[in-house]
Each structure stands twice: as structure tokens, then as C-alpha cells.
Amino acid sequence: MIREYTPSPATGTLWYNPHVEIITTHTNADFDAVAAMVAAKRFYPEARLIFPGTQERNVRTFLAQHRIEFDKV
């Protein structure tokens, strides 16, 4: 389960946010998996993109070269 904690603007205290949508894929993600995640993000713009594990070497290199960051679990 992914839990997101949001700081309160008034006090800075972290509050649990149960209404988080995530978009994920399989482990050892290839370019097709990344493309599917990005496409799904167009339909769910508030969702967070999360990799459940590793990516293929070419995908890791591409993401690093273009400084594209995703959340990781």
C-alpha cells in the first residue's frame, strides 16, 4: 500500500492522504511499459507514476540522460 503524507500548511504536521492514485508497471520495465505509464497519466493527471522495481538498462540510461524522474517503491 502506498501512503502519501501531506504537510499541513499551518503547522507543518504530516497528514495521511488516503486519496492517492498511482500508475505502475511490471518490474524490469521496458520502453513499452514506460510509454503505457505516460499515456495513462494523460487520463489521470493527478496520479503518481511509480516504478515497482528496476527498469531495463536502456530505459535507465534514457531516463538519466533526459533527467526524467519517477517515484520508486
N, C-alpha and C positions, 0 to 999 in steps of 0.2 A: 504494500500500500504506500503510495506517495502522499506525504503530508507536507503542506506548504504553510509556513508560518509567516504572517504579515505583521510588521511593526505598527503599533498604534501611533498615529500622528501626534497625539497629545503627550503620551508618556514614553513611547519607545518600546513598551512591553510587547512581546511577541504573542500574537493571537493565531490560533489554528484556523485555517481556511479550508472547510470541507468541500468547497465547490471548485475544485481544480480539475480541468480536463487535460488529459495527456494524450499525446500521439507517440507511439513507439513502434518498433520493428523487431525483427529477429536478431539474434547475436551474429557476429561476424557480418555485419551489414554491407551490402554491395551498393553500387550506384542506383540500381533499380529500387532498392529499399529506401534510400535517401530521397529519391525523386518522389516516391509514394508518400513519404512523410511530409515533404514540402507541399505537395498537391493537397493533402488532407488539411494542412494548415490554412490553405485558402478558404476552405469550407468552415473551419473552426479557428478563427483568428485569435481567440483568447487562449487557446490550448498551448501547452508547453511541449516542445519537441524533446524527447528523452531517448537516448541510446541505452539499451539494457546491458550492454557489454562492449565488445570490441567491434571495430569496423575492419574491412579488408584494408590491406596496406595501401592500395591506390586511393581508396576513399580517405584514409587518414592523411595521406600526403596532400591530396586536393584540399581538404578542409583546413589543414595547417597553412598551405601556401596562400589561400584566399582569406585566412583569418576568420573562418566561419566557426562559431562555437555553438554547441548544443549542450543541454543539461545531460549529465551522466548519472546513472544509478550504479 
